[in-house]
């Protein structure tokens, strides 16, 4: 067998595989001999069927199967030994004159080669980094929320702006019949508030669902409808009032602090506000980091110039999925995926050039940290190490979950490297300013 590579240009090559009978005949004979031992053909004792009959019945299909296995193994070995950095998978060239009855076979495969390029991280102040701070107003609001959550609830005769109303929302045509509780001042618009303020138990109120609450997801939860219909839902519902309560805010005292922080880390209002600010800014930092990574990606894609073997990739996309695509569909798919492919190459280049690696132990530790956070949300603050190991092992056996966690960890490591090696334009903003500016 002989394998050779011919470069068409810097991004495309053709690998030629020449195979002769000696390359596959011994394996074919071995398989046919095994067939003969197991063959159960009327008129012959088991294991004594003439080899000629076995060859006539199975010889060609076995030969084709073994040649295909040989091609695949040899091609993979060649690509590894030659250290070829390819995009997609090798594409076999169609040979109209190919004949399986010939003594020798020649197969050709098109390759799309990864481009060579450099990544410049030295440009200053080209990417904006946001430092998101918690305002006094935000901290005030969270203190109020805490006092409300831990406050004392009591029944009242009629609804006020600050009362909780429990009732059943109904619209038979839209399939709505849901008992829910809401805060009156969560309603959007004075018109809706006026309809509810002053209501008593047993009253029936008609409300329009369009923009009933500031947040559509709150409306979805209260009405119990599907996510995909909530944004366009515009019907009238009847609300039958069943309960009206008010909440007396909890005092900001030691009893409340001990409920919130069992470790005794907070004992004064000042310390509570500091803790709220710290926790809020940790969450903001996560969103800021994601925005920064997105901005860096866009910058690097825009400013790292290289060509791709576009025509090869379109042909590969046409055959890579379960369903074969037309040339037009493959071209459209390439347009959608080109930026993602470019960033994958840039990311790989940065990691290779700077020896950024990810080993399995790091992935396990990352998975355990993720699990620990999830368990803490359900009150398990100190899970056993063996329990974490067992859960992490099961998660990482799922290929999709393992790839997801690996991608997240790579992004973390890459962002840490970029923060050390790129100069950003830093802007301090409140969370509201961040949302308005970034998500517009």
BALO-909164 format. One record per residue (C-alpha): x, y, z; residue in three letters. Coordinates in pm, whole numbers, plus 50000, padded with zeros to 5 digits. Each point is the difference from the previous one (the first is absolute). Layout:
BEGIN
PT / c1 / c2 / c3 / residu
PT / X / Y / Z / ALA .
...
//
This chain:
BEGIN
PT / c1 / c2 / c3 / residu
PT / 50000 / 50000 / 50000 / UNK .
PT / 50119 / 50349 / 49916 / UNK .
PT / 49863 / 50333 / 50134 / UNK .
PT / 50103 / 50335 / 49858 / UNK .
PT / 49883 / 50359 / 50049 / UNK .
PT / 49991 / 50273 / 49738 / UNK .
PT / 49937 / 50360 / 50101 / UNK .
PT / 49752 / 50176 / 49773 / UNK .
PT / 50064 / 50331 / 50178 / UNK .
PT / 50065 / 50120 / 50357 / UNK .
PT / 49651 / 49891 / 50114 / UNK .
PT / 49921 / 49696 / 49789 / UNK .
PT / 50172 / 49666 / 49938 / UNK .
PT / 49928 / 49659 / 49850 / UNK .
PT / 50108 / 49673 / 50162 / UNK .
PT / 50040 / 49703 / 49767 / UNK .
PT / 49982 / 49644 / 50135 / UNK .
PT / 50123 / 49713 / 49778 / UNK .
PT / 49905 / 49648 / 50115 / UNK .
PT / 50108 / 49665 / 49856 / UNK .
PT / 49869 / 49650 / 50077 / UNK .
PT / 50286 / 49920 / 50240 / UNK .
PT / 49880 / 50284 / 50225 / UNK .
PT / 49665 / 49839 / 50078 / UNK .
PT / 50004 / 49637 / 49879 / UNK .
PT / 50125 / 49843 / 50325 / UNK .
PT / 49723 / 50168 / 50201 / UNK .
PT / 49737 / 49898 / 49741 / UNK .
PT / 50117 / 49638 / 50017 / UNK .
PT / 49986 / 50009 / 50381 / UNK .
PT / 49641 / 50127 / 49999 / UNK .
PT / 49887 / 49751 / 49733 / UNK .
PT / 50162 / 49713 / 50193 / UNK .
PT / 49803 / 50105 / 50306 / UNK .
PT / 49683 / 50014 / 49787 / UNK .
PT / 50072 / 49646 / 49875 / UNK .
PT / 50029 / 49868 / 50357 / UNK .
PT / 49662 / 50146 / 50092 / UNK .
PT / 49812 / 49953 / 49671 / UNK .
PT / 49689 / 49781 / 50023 / UNK .
PT / 49906 / 49911 / 49640 / UNK .
PT / 49765 / 49712 / 49912 / UNK .
PT / 50187 / 49702 / 49853 / UNK .
PT / 50324 / 50071 / 50187 / UNK .
PT / 50117 / 49926 / 50348 / UNK .
PT / 50061 / 50311 / 50210 / UNK .
PT / 50357 / 50115 / 49944 / UNK .
PT / 50046 / 49794 / 49684 / UNK .
PT / 49848 / 50231 / 49740 / UNK .
PT / 50241 / 50033 / 49701 / UNK .
PT / 50203 / 50320 / 50018 / UNK .
PT / 49913 / 50068 / 49635 / UNK .
PT / 49633 / 50020 / 50090 / UNK .
PT / 50075 / 50233 / 50293 / UNK .
PT / 50211 / 50226 / 49776 / UNK .
PT / 49730 / 50004 / 49733 / UNK .
PT / 49731 / 50097 / 50250 / UNK .
PT / 50190 / 50234 / 50233 / UNK .
PT / 50338 / 50075 / 49844 / UNK .
PT / 49925 / 50330 / 49829 / UNK .
PT / 49804 / 50155 / 50285 / UNK .
PT / 50269 / 49899 / 50251 / UNK .
PT / 50271 / 50141 / 49773 / UNK .
PT / 49816 / 50333 / 49963 / UNK .
PT / 49945 / 50017 / 50376 / UNK .
PT / 50367 / 49931 / 50080 / UNK .
PT / 50125 / 50248 / 49739 / UNK .
PT / 49777 / 50271 / 50149 / UNK .
PT / 50131 / 49923 / 50351 / UNK .
PT / 50357 / 50010 / 49870 / UNK .
PT / 49942 / 50335 / 49831 / UNK .
PT / 49851 / 50156 / 50313 / UNK .
PT / 50273 / 49871 / 50232 / UNK .
PT / 50281 / 50092 / 49762 / UNK .
PT / 49860 / 50347 / 49930 / UNK .
PT / 49961 / 50079 / 50371 / UNK .
PT / 50353 / 49878 / 50070 / UNK .
PT / 50138 / 50207 / 49711 / UNK .
PT / 49828 / 50319 / 50118 / UNK .
PT / 50133 / 49945 / 50353 / UNK .
PT / 50357 / 49920 / 49895 / UNK .
PT / 50013 / 50294 / 49759 / UNK .
PT / 49852 / 50226 / 50271 / UNK .
PT / 49751 / 50144 / 49755 / UNK .
PT / 49764 / 50255 / 50153 / UNK .
PT / 49684 / 49945 / 49797 / UNK .
PT / 49653 / 50155 / 50008 / UNK .
PT / 49698 / 49773 / 49978 / UNK .
PT / 50069 / 49646 / 49877 / UNK .
PT / 50171 / 49865 / 49685 / UNK .
PT / 49758 / 49990 / 49706 / UNK .
PT / 50029 / 49705 / 49757 / UNK .
PT / 50025 / 50095 / 49635 / UNK .
PT / 49757 / 49817 / 49770 / UNK .
PT / 50169 / 49787 / 49733 / UNK .
PT / 49751 / 49908 / 49728 / UNK .
PT / 50235 / 49728 / 49861 / UNK .
PT / 50054 / 49828 / 50334 / UNK .
PT / 49976 / 49619 / 49983 / UNK .
PT / 50000 / 49766 / 50302 / UNK .
PT / 50111 / 49714 / 49771 / UNK .
PT / 50337 / 50167 / 49932 / UNK .
PT / 50327 / 49873 / 50150 / UNK .
PT / 50097 / 50336 / 50146 / UNK .
PT / 49793 / 50289 / 50135 / UNK .
PT / 50065 / 50372 / 50017 / UNK .
PT / 49802 / 50228 / 50230 / UNK .
PT / 50027 / 50377 / 50024 / UNK .
PT / 49887 / 50225 / 50285 / UNK .
PT / 49969 / 50377 / 50008 / UNK .
PT / 50127 / 50176 / 50313 / UNK .
PT / 49920 / 50345 / 50133 / UNK .
PT / 50308 / 50131 / 50182 / UNK .
PT / 49992 / 50234 / 50298 / UNK .
PT / 50156 / 50339 / 49917 / UNK .
PT / 50318 / 50133 / 50159 / UNK .
PT / 49965 / 50337 / 50172 / UNK .
PT / 50105 / 50205 / 50303 / UNK .
PT / 49779 / 50150 / 50270 / UNK .
PT / 50084 / 50353 / 50113 / UNK .
PT / 49895 / 50073 / 50359 / UNK .
PT / 50201 / 50320 / 50033 / UNK .
PT / 49744 / 50253 / 49879 / UNK .
PT / 49909 / 50238 / 50286 / UNK .
PT / 49653 / 50113 / 50106 / UNK .
PT / 49823 / 49840 / 49706 / UNK .
PT / 49765 / 49791 / 50216 / UNK .
PT / 49779 / 50142 / 50274 / UNK .
PT / 49996 / 49831 / 50341 / UNK .
PT / 49718 / 50083 / 50241 / UNK .
PT / 50043 / 50030 / 50376 / UNK .
PT / 49643 / 49967 / 50126 / UNK .
PT / 49936 / 50150 / 50345 / UNK .
PT / 49707 / 49957 / 50236 / UNK .
PT / 49832 / 50334 / 50073 / UNK .
PT / 49860 / 50113 / 50333 / UNK .
PT / 49652 / 49985 / 49842 / UNK .
PT / 50052 / 49635 / 49903 / UNK .
PT / 50120 / 49914 / 50350 / UNK .
PT / 49701 / 50186 / 50151 / UNK .
PT / 49765 / 49797 / 49779 / UNK .
PT / 50160 / 49670 / 50099 / UNK .
PT / 49979 / 50091 / 50370 / UNK .
PT / 49626 / 50063 / 49949 / UNK .
PT / 49964 / 49668 / 49816 / UNK .
PT / 50168 / 49817 / 50290 / UNK .
PT / 49774 / 50171 / 50253 / UNK .
PT / 49696 / 49905 / 49793 / UNK .
PT / 50106 / 49636 / 49955 / UNK .
PT / 50048 / 49957 / 50375 / UNK .
PT / 49715 / 50227 / 50103 / UNK .
PT / 49675 / 49911 / 50176 / UNK .
PT / 49695 / 49952 / 49778 / UNK .
PT / 49646 / 50085 / 50113 / UNK .
PT / 49660 / 50007 / 49829 / UNK .
PT / 49836 / 50333 / 49910 / UNK .
PT / 49649 / 50083 / 49875 / UNK .
PT / 50084 / 50181 / 49675 / UNK .
PT / 50293 / 50023 / 49761 / UNK .
PT / 50248 / 50286 / 50019 / UNK .
PT / 50293 / 50095 / 49782 / UNK .
PT / 50236 / 49797 / 50219 / UNK .
PT / 49784 / 49697 / 50075 / UNK .
PT / 50020 / 49644 / 49871 / UNK .
PT / 49696 / 49872 / 49811 / UNK .
PT / 49927 / 49630 / 49950 / UNK .
PT / 49738 / 49900 / 49747 / UNK .
PT / 49914 / 49785 / 49700 / UNK .
PT / 50059 / 50131 / 49648 / UNK .
PT / 49763 / 49854 / 49737 / UNK .
PT / 49957 / 50018 / 49624 / UNK .
PT / 49846 / 49677 / 49874 / UNK .
PT / 50068 / 50071 / 49631 / UNK .
PT / 50373 / 50052 / 50066 / UNK .
PT / 50013 / 49700 / 50236 / UNK .
PT / 50084 / 50217 / 50304 / UNK .
PT / 49888 / 49887 / 50345 / UNK .
PT / 50272 / 50071 / 50256 / UNK .
PT / 50003 / 50098 / 50365 / UNK .
PT / 50287 / 50240 / 50069 / UNK .
PT / 50122 / 50266 / 50240 / UNK .
PT / 50139 / 50336 / 49892 / UNK .
PT / 50101 / 50334 / 50150 / UNK .
PT / 49767 / 50279 / 49889 / UNK .
PT / 50279 / 50246 / 49923 / UNK .
PT / 50158 / 49742 / 49765 / UNK .
PT / 49712 / 50072 / 49760 / UNK .
PT / 50094 / 50221 / 49706 / UNK .
PT / 49816 / 50329 / 49964 / UNK .
PT / 49771 / 50198 / 50230 / UNK .
PT / 49692 / 49875 / 49812 / UNK .
PT / 50060 / 49640 / 50106 / UNK .
PT / 50094 / 50100 / 50355 / UNK .
PT / 49674 / 50197 / 50039 / UNK .
PT / 49797 / 49694 / 49901 / UNK .
PT / 50157 / 49796 / 50281 / UNK .
PT / 50048 / 50260 / 50276 / UNK .
PT / 49692 / 49994 / 50223 / UNK .
PT / 49897 / 49649 / 49894 / UNK .
PT / 49867 / 49759 / 50263 / UNK .
PT / 49988 / 49623 / 50033 / UNK .
PT / 49740 / 49866 / 49757 / UNK .
PT / 50028 / 50289 / 49752 / UNK .
PT / 50040 / 49911 / 49630 / UNK .
PT / 50226 / 50232 / 49800 / UNK .
PT / 50057 / 50006 / 49623 / UNK .
PT / 50360 / 50062 / 49891 / UNK .
PT / 50168 / 50009 / 49659 / UNK .
PT / 50310 / 49779 / 49976 / UNK .
PT / 50189 / 50232 / 49762 / UNK .
PT / 50270 / 50170 / 50210 / UNK .
PT / 49824 / 49903 / 50323 / UNK .
PT / 50336 / 49969 / 50179 / UNK .
PT / 50335 / 50170 / 49938 / UNK .
PT / 50155 / 49658 / 49936 / UNK .
PT / 49838 / 49755 / 49755 / UNK .
PT / 50162 / 49708 / 50181 / UNK .
PT / 49816 / 50098 / 50319 / UNK .
PT / 49677 / 50003 / 49798 / UNK .
PT / 50088 / 49656 / 49857 / UNK .
PT / 50046 / 49860 / 50350 / UNK .
PT / 49682 / 50159 / 50137 / UNK .
PT / 49777 / 49886 / 49711 / UNK .
PT / 50170 / 49662 / 49953 / UNK .
PT / 50035 / 50028 / 49621 / UNK .
PT / 50276 / 49881 / 49765 / UNK .
PT / 50311 / 50215 / 49943 / UNK .
PT / 49954 / 50015 / 49622 / UNK .
PT / 49654 / 50165 / 50021 / UNK .
PT / 50041 / 50242 / 50291 / UNK .
PT / 50153 / 50290 / 49802 / UNK .
PT / 49705 / 50014 / 49757 / UNK .
PT / 49725 / 49918 / 50249 / UNK .
PT / 49731 / 50268 / 49986 / UNK .
PT / 49677 / 49878 / 50163 / UNK .
PT / 49773 / 50100 / 50288 / UNK .
PT / 50016 / 49792 / 50317 / UNK .
PT / 49772 / 50002 / 50303 / UNK .
PT / 50167 / 50011 / 50339 / UNK .
PT / 49792 / 49866 / 50290 / UNK .
PT / 50156 / 50138 / 50320 / UNK .
PT / 50043 / 49731 / 50268 / UNK .
PT / 50244 / 50148 / 50250 / UNK .
PT / 50155 / 50339 / 50077 / UNK .
PT / 50298 / 50040 / 50230 / UNK .
PT / 50257 / 50256 / 50099 / UNK .
PT / 50354 / 49942 / 50116 / UNK .
PT / 50153 / 50180 / 50295 / UNK .
PT / 50372 / 50035 / 49921 / UNK .
PT / 50233 / 49807 / 50229 / UNK .
PT / 50214 / 50206 / 50235 / UNK .
PT / 50368 / 50032 / 49911 / UNK .
PT / 50117 / 49837 / 50320 / UNK .
PT / 50215 / 49712 / 50125 / UNK .
PT / 49717 / 49749 / 49958 / UNK .
PT / 49976 / 50078 / 49627 / UNK .
PT / 50377 / 50010 / 49951 / UNK .
PT / 50037 / 49657 / 50163 / UNK .
PT / 49735 / 49857 / 49766 / UNK .
PT / 50178 / 50142 / 49697 / UNK .
PT / 50357 / 49919 / 50104 / UNK .
PT / 50023 / 49698 / 50230 / UNK .
PT / 50379 / 50040 / 50017 / UNK .
PT / 49959 / 50330 / 50187 / UNK .
PT / 50186 / 50197 / 49732 / UNK .
PT / 49742 / 50282 / 50006 / UNK .
PT / 49883 / 50168 / 50319 / UNK .
PT / 49926 / 50362 / 49897 / UNK .
PT / 49809 / 50183 / 49724 / UNK .
PT / 50328 / 50135 / 49867 / UNK .
PT / 50144 / 49649 / 49969 / UNK .
PT / 49677 / 49883 / 49833 / UNK .
PT / 50024 / 50275 / 49740 / UNK .
PT / 50368 / 49918 / 49939 / UNK .
PT / 49911 / 49633 / 49952 / UNK .
PT / 49720 / 50084 / 49755 / UNK .
PT / 50237 / 50225 / 49804 / UNK .
PT / 50271 / 49729 / 49993 / UNK .
PT / 49760 / 49725 / 49884 / UNK .
PT / 49835 / 50222 / 49739 / UNK .
PT / 50331 / 50110 / 49852 / UNK .
PT / 50119 / 49637 / 49981 / UNK .
PT / 49693 / 49920 / 49788 / UNK .
PT / 50052 / 50315 / 49794 / UNK .
PT / 50364 / 49899 / 49943 / UNK .
PT / 49887 / 49672 / 49845 / UNK .
PT / 49779 / 50186 / 49753 / UNK .
PT / 50278 / 50250 / 49936 / UNK .
PT / 50245 / 49718 / 49929 / UNK .
PT / 49760 / 49840 / 49752 / UNK .
PT / 49954 / 50334 / 49824 / UNK .
PT / 50377 / 50052 / 49994 / UNK .
PT / 50059 / 49656 / 49849 / UNK .
PT / 49735 / 50070 / 49734 / UNK .
PT / 50161 / 50336 / 49922 / UNK .
PT / 50348 / 49845 / 49976 / UNK .
PT / 49867 / 49731 / 49768 / UNK .
PT / 49847 / 50261 / 49769 / UNK .
PT / 50320 / 50205 / 50007 / UNK .
PT / 50227 / 49705 / 49924 / UNK .
PT / 49777 / 49871 / 49720 / UNK .
PT / 49992 / 50346 / 49844 / UNK .
PT / 50373 / 50070 / 50037 / UNK .
PT / 50161 / 49659 / 49939 / UNK .
PT / 50015 / 49958 / 49625 / UNK .
PT / 50037 / 49663 / 49828 / UNK .
PT / 49838 / 49808 / 49717 / UNK .
PT / 49801 / 49678 / 50034 / UNK .
PT / 49955 / 49715 / 49749 / UNK .
PT / 49645 / 50121 / 49945 / UNK .
PT / 49905 / 49784 / 49703 / UNK .
PT / 50129 / 49685 / 50169 / UNK .
PT / 49810 / 50082 / 50320 / UNK .
PT / 49677 / 50055 / 49806 / UNK .
PT / 50040 / 49659 / 49834 / UNK .
PT / 50076 / 49842 / 50337 / UNK .
PT / 49697 / 50164 / 50166 / UNK .
PT / 49781 / 49864 / 49721 / UNK .
PT / 50079 / 49642 / 50107 / UNK .
PT / 50092 / 50033 / 50369 / UNK .
PT / 49651 / 49983 / 50151 / UNK .
PT / 49735 / 49731 / 50009 / UNK .
PT / 49824 / 50163 / 49705 / UNK .
PT / 50195 / 50095 / 49688 / UNK .
PT / 49978 / 50371 / 49916 / UNK .
PT / 49967 / 50165 / 49663 / UNK .
PT / 50281 / 50230 / 49887 / UNK .
PT / 49786 / 50301 / 50093 / UNK .
PT / 49918 / 49860 / 50345 / UNK .
PT / 50365 / 49917 / 50065 / UNK .
PT / 50106 / 50352 / 49898 / UNK .
PT / 49742 / 50148 / 50239 / UNK .
PT / 50119 / 49770 / 50280 / UNK .
PT / 50360 / 50109 / 49937 / UNK .
PT / 49902 / 50366 / 50025 / UNK .
PT / 49835 / 49933 / 50338 / UNK .
PT / 50292 / 49801 / 50142 / UNK .
PT / 50299 / 50191 / 49855 / UNK .
PT / 50046 / 50242 / 50292 / UNK .
PT / 49979 / 49715 / 50251 / UNK .
PT / 50260 / 49800 / 49807 / UNK .
PT / 50230 / 50301 / 49980 / UNK .
PT / 49980 / 50051 / 50376 / UNK .
PT / 50065 / 49629 / 50067 / UNK .
PT / 50321 / 50028 / 49797 / UNK .
PT / 50102 / 50323 / 50176 / UNK .
PT / 49926 / 49849 / 50342 / UNK .
PT / 50199 / 49688 / 49915 / UNK .
PT / 50291 / 50211 / 49877 / UNK .
PT / 50009 / 50208 / 50321 / UNK .
PT / 49987 / 49687 / 50217 / UNK .
PT / 50271 / 49821 / 49800 / UNK .
PT / 50236 / 50299 / 49981 / UNK .
PT / 49967 / 50072 / 50372 / UNK .
PT / 49990 / 49640 / 50127 / UNK .
PT / 49651 / 50035 / 50146 / UNK .
PT / 49893 / 49644 / 50074 / UNK .
PT / 49709 / 49822 / 50161 / UNK .
PT / 50048 / 49668 / 50177 / UNK .
PT / 49735 / 49757 / 50123 / UNK .
PT / 50060 / 50076 / 50369 / UNK .
PT / 49926 / 50369 / 49938 / UNK .
PT / 49677 / 49902 / 49824 / UNK .
PT / 49898 / 49776 / 50292 / UNK .
PT / 50073 / 50278 / 50253 / UNK .
PT / 49802 / 50247 / 49790 / UNK .
PT / 49706 / 49760 / 49977 / UNK .
PT / 50012 / 49947 / 50378 / UNK .
PT / 49995 / 50376 / 50058 / UNK .
PT / 49696 / 50031 / 49775 / UNK .
PT / 49825 / 49715 / 50186 / UNK .
PT / 50088 / 50154 / 50338 / UNK .
PT / 49833 / 50327 / 49896 / UNK .
PT / 49687 / 49816 / 49886 / UNK .
PT / 49979 / 49802 / 50325 / UNK .
PT / 50044 / 50316 / 50208 / UNK .
PT / 49689 / 50146 / 49837 / UNK .
PT / 49804 / 49709 / 50147 / UNK .
PT / 50149 / 50042 / 50347 / UNK .
PT / 50281 / 49743 / 49984 / UNK .
PT / 50293 / 50222 / 50093 / UNK .
PT / 50255 / 49728 / 50083 / UNK .
PT / 49964 / 49701 / 49766 / UNK .
PT / 50234 / 49702 / 50045 / UNK .
PT / 50302 / 49992 / 49769 / UNK .
PT / 49913 / 49646 / 49887 / UNK .
PT / 49649 / 50112 / 49909 / UNK .
PT / 50144 / 50283 / 49788 / UNK .
PT / 50244 / 49759 / 49832 / UNK .
PT / 49719 / 49756 / 49917 / UNK .
PT / 49770 / 50266 / 49855 / UNK .
PT / 50284 / 50162 / 49802 / UNK .
PT / 50097 / 49659 / 49860 / UNK .
PT / 49644 / 49934 / 49881 / UNK .
PT / 49968 / 50345 / 49843 / UNK .
PT / 50331 / 49971 / 49814 / UNK .
PT / 49898 / 49664 / 49855 / UNK .
PT / 49735 / 50191 / 49805 / UNK .
PT / 50188 / 50128 / 49696 / UNK .
PT / 49774 / 50302 / 49947 / UNK .
PT / 50026 / 50109 / 50364 / UNK .
PT / 50376 / 49942 / 50004 / UNK .
PT / 50047 / 50214 / 49686 / UNK .
PT / 49782 / 50274 / 50148 / UNK .
PT / 50202 / 50014 / 50323 / UNK .
PT / 50327 / 49978 / 49808 / UNK .
PT / 49897 / 50295 / 49784 / UNK .
PT / 49912 / 50205 / 50308 / UNK .
PT / 50331 / 49921 / 50169 / UNK .
PT / 50201 / 50079 / 49686 / UNK .
PT / 49819 / 50335 / 49977 / UNK .
PT / 50091 / 50072 / 50364 / UNK .
PT / 50368 / 49919 / 49949 / UNK .
PT / 50013 / 50193 / 49676 / UNK .
PT / 49833 / 50306 / 50153 / UNK .
PT / 50247 / 49995 / 50291 / UNK .
PT / 50286 / 49996 / 49748 / UNK .
PT / 49848 / 50282 / 49792 / UNK .
PT / 49950 / 50218 / 50309 / UNK .
PT / 50372 / 49970 / 50072 / UNK .
PT / 50116 / 50053 / 49642 / UNK .
PT / 49762 / 50252 / 49844 / UNK .
PT / 49941 / 50365 / 50087 / UNK .
PT / 49631 / 50088 / 50026 / UNK .
PT / 49813 / 50326 / 50022 / UNK .
PT / 49833 / 49973 / 50342 / UNK .
PT / 49669 / 50170 / 50070 / UNK .
PT / 49826 / 50004 / 50339 / UNK .
PT / 49621 / 49973 / 49974 / UNK .
PT / 49694 / 49909 / 50203 / UNK .
PT / 49819 / 49679 / 49912 / UNK .
PT / 49719 / 50194 / 49830 / UNK .
PT / 50254 / 50196 / 49791 / UNK .
PT / 50176 / 49673 / 49907 / UNK .
PT / 49674 / 49842 / 49878 / UNK .
PT / 49902 / 50307 / 49799 / UNK .
PT / 50343 / 50040 / 49840 / UNK .
PT / 50083 / 49637 / 49925 / UNK .
PT / 49660 / 49856 / 49913 / UNK .
PT / 49836 / 50317 / 49870 / UNK .
//
